[in-house]
Amino acid sequence: MSVSRDRYDVAAQPGDSTVASDQGGNSTRWWGVIANLIALAVLIEAVFAGAMLSGISWARTAHSVNAAVLLASASIAGLVAVITLRRVPYGLRLGLILLSLAGMIVVQGALGALSAKGANLLWIHVPLGVALFGFATRAVAGARRLHGA
């Protein structure tokens, strides 16, 4: 009984790799997870703000710490995305969205700090927080677009 070698050569050719395509898919999935976590942190920031405005004492600290984590996360993710995804379709755009989000967080943090010191800026700080959530969802959409590319 002779088995044709051609049948088996079709399944795997030397130099072919199915692992590389799987890694690319996993990489883009991770960007989706990262973008979703950043959007979730923005939402949690609003929850802490509401708790703080309700007079809950620990909420100010939680709001401040979450803001710092959010700024670091968006900045690092944006820099890594710009560097690693610059040649991937929509990758550079995702990185720039994340860096823009980090810039908006800096402005938001400055407005919040000034408001805490008595400046009448909550009328800007609160709507900008809503805009931040909308912008964070743009990052989520950008990460999904990466996966679909």
N, C-alpha and C positions, 0 to 999 in steps of 0.2 A: 504494500500500500504506500503510495507516494503522496505526500502532502505538498500542495503548491505553496511555495515561499511567497508568491505575490500577494496572497490573501493576507498574510501577516505584515508585509511591508506597507500596506495601505494604512494600517492602524498606527504605526509609529515609524517615521523616517528618522534616520540619524540627523541630529541638529534641530529637529522639531521639538518644540516645548509647549505643552499645554499649561504648564505652571506659570509662565510669564503672563499669559492673558488672565489667569485667575488672580495673580497678584495685582494686576492693574485694576481689576474689578473690586478687589478687597480694598485697595488704596482709595478708590473713589467712594466706596461705602464708608470708609473711615472719615473722609471729609464731610460726608453727610451727618455722621454721628457728632463730629466736632461742631458743625454749624448748628445742629439741633440743641446741643448742650449750651452753646453760647446764647441761643434764643431763649432757652429755658432759664438761664441765669438772668437775662434781662427781665423776664416775667417775674421771677422770684424777687428781683430788686424792687419791682412795683409792690409786691406783697409786703416786703419789709418797710417800704415807704408808707404804705397804708397803716401798718401796725405802729410805726413811729408817730404818724399823725394822730393815731388813736390814743397815744399816751403810753404805750407799752415801752418800758425803760430799756430793755435789751435790744429793741429793734434798731436803735440808732447805730449801735455797734455792728449789728448784723448787716445793716444797709451799707455801712462804710467798708466792712471787710468784703462783702460780696462785690461792691464796686471795684475794689482793688483787684480781686480775682478776675472779674470780668474784663478789666482793662488789660491785665497781663495776658489773659487767654486770647482775647481778640488780637492783641499786638503780636504775640508769638505765632498764633495760627496764621495771621496775615503775612508775616515775614516768611514763614516756612512755605506757605502756599505760593508766594511770589517767586521764591527761589526754586522750589521743586516742581511747580506746575506751570512754569512759564511757557513751556513748549506743548502743553496739553491743551486741546481746544477748551476754551472757557476757563482754563486754570488761572491765567493771569488776572482775568476779571474777578474771579472769586477772591484771590489774594488782595486785590485793590478794594473790593467791597469790605473785606475784613479789616483792612488798614483804615479805611474811611470810618468804619464803625468804631474802631479804637479812638480815632480823632474826635468823633462825636462824644464818646465816653469821657474824654479829657475835658471837653467843654461842659458837659453835663456835671462832671465832678466839681469843676470850678464854680459853676452856678450853685450847686448844692452847698459847697463850703461857704460861699459868700452868704447864702440864705441862712445857714446855721449861725453866722456871725451877725445876723440882723438885717442884712440887705433885703429889700423887697423884690426878690427875684423868683419866688415860687411860681409866679404866673408864667414864667418862661421854663423853669425847671420841670414842672409837671407835664406840659405838652411835649417838651423835648423827650421826656421819658417814653411817651406814647410813640413818638416818631422813631425812637431807638428800637422799639419792639418791631415796628414795621420794617425798619432797615435790617434788623437781624433776620427777619423772615426772607428778605432778599438774598441774604447769604445762604439760607437753607435752600432756596430755589436755585441759586447758583451751584450749590453742591449737587443738587439733583440733576442739573443740566450736565455737570461733569460726568456723572454716572451714565447718563443717556448718550453721551457723545461717542 
